[in-house]
Amino acid sequence: MAEKLESIELALFERLIDVGKLLERRADRATREHTGIKYTQYEVLIRLRNAGGEIRMTELANKLVSTPSALTYQVSQLEKAALVERVVAPGDDRGVLARITPAGRQLLREVSQAQNDMIRDAAVAPLDREQVEAAYAALGALQRHLRGEETGGILPDQAPPEDTH
């Protein structure tokens, strides 16, 4: 039988869940205000940009911690807005890639400062530099444990070069 959680360990888990929900709610509100799309859709655009412009739908669903059907719906909405397109994977007629369009890249550039402001206000301003670095390291360790890799945190100027499809 596993050891009983210490009070602080249980409290940590509850805070992580609470903060995650609060951040997601704030991000969704800000994203809708500045783009007209949901944060979950904005996150698809970010992941596509970070992947160099395109990625297999199955891999994208995994990175977003989403079900394939939920991702298909979000990508369909982004296709209607001409921000994403789906294409057949080269050499694999059954594989499907999601690809960000020039309009999707433009949307990311246009809302970059508004998103930066929201992130600073919600997650950076209340902390000092040491706390930011400690939180980044601790959450990275949790990602590695739960996902097997660290994801996210790629700055726009560190993203892979644009694909010219």
Secondary structure, DSSP 8 states (H G I E B T S, - for coil): ------HHHHHHHHHHHHHHHHHHHHHHHHHHHHHSS-HHHHHHHHHHHHTTSEEEHHHHHHHTT--HHHHHHHHHHHHHTTSEEEEEETTEEEEEEEEE-HHHHHHHHHHHHHHHHHHIIIIITTS-HHHHHHHHHHHHHHHHHHHSS------GGGS------
